[in-house]
Amino acid sequence: MISGLTLNERRWGVAILAVLICIGAAMAAAGADRADPFQVHGFLVMAYSLIVLCVVLRGYDEPGPGRLESYYDDPSKAGIVIAMLWAVFGMFIGDWVAWLLAYPDMTFDAAWSSFGRLRPAHTTGVIFGFGGNALIATSFHVMQRTSRARLPDQFSPWFVLVGYNLFCLLAVSGYFLGITQSKEYAEPEWYADIWLVVVWVTYLLLYLRTLARRKEPHIYVANWYYLAFILVVAILHIVNNLAVPASFGGAKSYSLFSGVQDAMTQWWYGHNAVAFFLTAGFLGMMYYYLPKRAGRPIYSYRMSIIGFWGITFFYMWAGSHHLHYTALPQWVQTLGMTFSVMLLVPSWIAAANALLTLNGAWDKVRDDATLRFMMMAAIFYGLSTFEGSFMAIRSVNALSHYTDWTIGHVHAGAMGWVALITFGSIYAVVPWLWKRERMHSPALVEVHFWLALAGTLIYVFAMWNSGIIQGLMWRTYNDSGTLTYSFLDSMVAMHPYYIARAIGGLLFLIGAIVGCYNIWMTIRRPAGAPAPSDDAPLPANLQPAE
């Protein structure tokens, strides 16, 4: 790891880590007077920076890299391992929360273990910890191969990866401490948000610098999606998290927006986080690893470009469908609903393009669980995008909103689309990165696939049933014009579905643990003949002549 850095890069690393240690000490001192949890985060920044500094100093005198001719994959390797660790953590917390909803006593008599603190720890651990690290790791891998250019330096990717995980630790630990802005998918407070901006701008510049020095004249479509993910997430994060700190020595801040403007800004951010973090980035992953694994050209490169621009334009206007039947002006609600329905076209273009790419390779899908992960991900992507457009229609939303149907929809996308394409891509890339002939156990990849698929189906069907029942019970009136069922009646009716949801989540968690074991054993086994398609330049053999 350190041996891949030049001497100047090691000096930069030591200097930045020293600054972070000083910042952490200042945070700890500022929060000491009022016993603010800000102090705990100061100590966390110091400890994290000290650990990384020890790693750097331990290898500081190692010989530097020779001629920098091959691709630089060390950050991708580390990112994949970290992503899988976050996956197990986030899914464990999520399944704990699921059991807690079925059996409320399955927790501790402490504030940190309450639903309100566990739930954002689950979403952040899975979305940003697992998903974010996987996107960063695979983007480094993909952009080098598709550009035929090495990363411009070795320090920047490590800064992005290490800095991003500091943000994730600040976010999750903050929830347990009670630090939150109470914004969906944007809970971390002002100081963590500022740090993420620094990291993310570095990430954007790194991507642009790599593309600028490419030897392949064409910018492959996967890079379009990755770049849209990086650029738009930066814009969303900065605007939605504009806030005024109550004190520079404390964690609390106040949003720049209020009332319905705050709600609209939040769901402009929230839905576009789904669009560009949980869709665009993973489509970039799909457009590289699926054709690469199948050994087939993309069915239609033109379709991939049309889908890209359709998703990029339409998604920006769809966020207001989260605010039907609220104080938001009716025309804004209608605008969001209309663009949400239109989104079905570019979304299904991407899903169809992926499935049609597998034409002529269905025998590989039958025999290769890694490719089957990607195939099922494309199917779930098509299903969940259709469901999302359908649920955005105001009359449908009247039944679905505030019910478990929404939870089922979200997890059809998160488990069925995001997690499956990520697992498939990781299983494809791990043997390439570590120069192994194959995964340690293809049979365990098969086991993981069926556990993940079974867990997803059980979870989603349970939530679809419970959500529709909830919506119908809340809307049922008796002859006297009053509600037939109380809210408590609907909660009792949900209990068996909540147990099923927890079982589905448990199967998915077990699958992730199996995946971690298989990946670790693959890394440990002696190097064999690498997969022949590892570093072959993709544009030459995967773009159809259209």
Salt bridges, closest charged atoms under 4 A:
GLU69 OE2 - ARG67 NE 2.73
ASP73 OD2 - ARG145 NH2 2.74
ASP153 OD2 - ARG209 NH2 2.80
GLU184 OE2 - ARG119 NH2 2.83
ASP193 OD1 - HIS237 NE2 3.95
GLU216 OE1 - ARG148 NH2 3.14
ASP262 OD1 - LYS183 NZ 2.92
ASP367 OD1 - ARG366 NE 3.00
ASP368 OD2 - ARG293 NE 2.73
GLU387 OE1 - HIS409 ND1 3.01
GLU446 OE2 - ARG372 NH1 2.56
ASP534 OD2 - LYS435 NZ 2.91
ASP535 OD1 - ARG145 NH2 2.82
ASP535 OD2 - LYS435 NZ 3.76
GLU546 OE1 - ARG302 NE 3.81
